[in-house]
Amino acid sequence: MKSGNAILSSYGTTIFEVMSRLSEEHGAINLGQGFPDDRGPADVLEAASKALLEGWNQYPSMMGTPDLRQALAAHGKRFYGLDVDWKTEVMVTSGATEALTACLLGLINPGDEVVLFQPMYDSYLPIVRLAGGVPRFVSLKAPDWSFSRADLEAAFSPKTKLVLINDPLNPAAKVFSRAELELLAEFVQRYDAFAVCDEVYEHIVFDGRSHIPLMTLPGMRDRCLKIGSAGKTFSLTGWKVGYVTAAAHLLQPVAKAHQYITFTTAPNLQAAVAYGLGKEDAYFGGLASGLQAKRDRLAEGLRSVGFDVLPSAGTYFVVADVSPFGFDGDDEAFCRHLTATAGVTAIPVSAFFVQDAPKSFIRFCFSKKDAILDEAVERLRRHFGQR
């Protein structure tokens, strides 16, 4: 019998699914997958419910409802000073992963080179390869997860079509500095390339930092496609509402890909997200401060157990070095051991690398109720206290 797609068939089950199954099998606390465990803002939920019962429930515009696209343009102006034409420069998608897929399929021709930073979100590479792109990797190294001019010199070439950057970066909890972004912008312009910017954690940055969209740097407005996510901004990951902001000439081929992927997104959810984007500053500040408190809570607990905890500047995650425990095995083996014997599940960071992966770092998710985080730390304390 003939086989399926050779590219997708070459990938096994994701590490998230593997570890979640193992977690369920052992009754472990799952701090592997990145989603909050609360219900999200009550007023945004109410807006979705009202729109479902009273609003339009047939196909909305392929590009997204006018109210959401207008809200996204206003959001860009409010937070970043961007002047965006909502009619030609904003598109709504069924989640940020669909936005990413549409961007890559719409822009990459077979043989085009794509610069990727690793560690990277697991869907990036399969989509690049499906589009016929040739990946070129820049390896970020702990603890600062930065890159140098030499790293970019080695990755960029005249064949470079685009660079894909995740900022803030999952899984490393890295927020790129202005100096780092300026260096990247220099290479994007030098090689006449584009930048697909996965910025789903844009409102989840800590310690007084500000998110800097690559699009706002000189010369980058017409080269960047900025991807956002209502799932992360409103702690409603199951809604799968994403969006792309880009110059009209870049958004046009992306929209052509989008029309053959999902075409459109639930109109009541779009109405609720449009409402949510207009919420007061206190909401967005509270989202970051609340998650920063959870970061501190879990990080302090992990340190008390004996982990070497790396800085977490944003996202839902904190990375820990397991070297102090002298474990005889790599990070995946450590995560399996932790799940089975301590009852706590994490994700090996090596799963986010294609090559040159470190083997001593694991990722914990802290966007959980305080009681869950405390119980996880207590289980770890009991386990390692018995060693």
Secondary structure, 3 states (H helix, E strand, C coil): CCCCCHHHHCCCCCHHHHHHHHHHHHCCEECCCCCCCCCCCHHHHHHHHHHHHHCCCCCCCCCCCHHHHHHHHHHHHHHHCCCCCCCCCEEEECCHHHHHHHHHHHHCCCCCEEEEEECCCCCHHHHHHHCCCEEEEEECECCCCECCHHHHHHHCCCCEEEEEEECCECCCCECCCHHHHHHHHHHHHHCCCEEEEECCCCCCECCCCCCCCHHHCCCCCCCEEEEEEHHHHCCCHHHCCEEEEECHHHHHHHHHHHCCCCCCCCHHHHHHHHHHHCCCHHHHHHHHHHHHHHHHHHHHHHHHHCCEECCCCECCEEEEECHHHCCCCCHHHHHHHHHHHHCEECEEHHHHCCCCCCCCEEEEECCCCHHHHHHHHHHHHHHHHCC
